[in-house]
Amino acid sequence: MLGQWEKRGKSVGIQILGLTNQTKYVNIVAIGQDVVFDEAHHCHDETKTWKRVARMSHACRNVWALTATLTPQAADLLARAGFKVQRLVDGKRFCRVVPLERDARRVVEFVRRHSAGGMGLILTRLKKDVSKYVALGAAWWKPRQEMPQARIVVGTYALLVEGVHPPNLKCLVLAAPLRSEVWLVQALGRARQESCRAVGVVGREFYRRIKEIARKLGFKTI
């Protein structure tokens, strides 16, 4: 299922991991302007689930639904919400809307200027010919030893606290709401141990506090 997303993801643009909402039946991963829905077929009340998908996705520009059984009813709900639903070659389906917004593009430009790496999802084992940018997204799907040697990573401090970040990290771009300052300090501490010296933040308002904390800890902020 995720293999197909890897192939499609190369043409999407940088993936910015925002938040993870794991319930009993469905995992929803919001990635900046993208939202990925995985394992939605486990939800007992699919109609309710996909209505929620439509509601929470209105602010997102790209939506990917990764599910083995996207029923006609769910597909209809997504279509009415304005999402284009397509079938992948292996029978899986995904839905996608328009390109990334300005904030994400700003990060892409920064990565382009400062990274010796390339564009790719953490899900892929990056090859030299596609390594232009590196984004950390859905990192829990791969064991740590398979993570690429990223110089710039886009991800959440929650993932850093769990230790799922690559070595040789030079810049961390945060794209997550500030739920816990303690958590953030822990994450930045771990990033510092990995020789990370710069922190970027995508977004407005609550991200100001993240920058303040990063500066106090000695990071250059972007």
C-alpha angles and dihedrals in degrees: 000000000000092000091070090050089054091058094045093043094067091072097043102072132239115341116223115199111220115166142338121224109185116184129171095271110021137038115211119189118188111201108192103277089356129076124198121197114198130181093004088147088075092066113105094208101048095169091058091045096054093044086057088049090055093047099048094042099060092098094047124089100201124042125184121187111198107189135132093218113037099168124214088251093055092044089052092052091051092046091053088051089058101260123136109229118204136174121238121223094257093053097265120124135218135178126217138183134185129324131285123292129245098271092056092047090053089057091048090054091049092050091048091055099043108030130088088191131074148241117288145116120261084241091071128073094233118234124207094248094055098036104110102116132011125211128185109223133150089356094167089074093071131050116248095250090064095055115116124246093260121183094189123032131189112204149102128291086233090069091048091054088055089053097244100136131107127251122255091041110174103171133020117202110199120208103169135101116259102251097154129018090198089056091049093050090050091050094048090048090056091045088052090054088056090057092258110158105168134059125194127191128203117205141026142273108013090037090071090072091051090055092048092053092046092052092050088054091054101258125141107237128215 
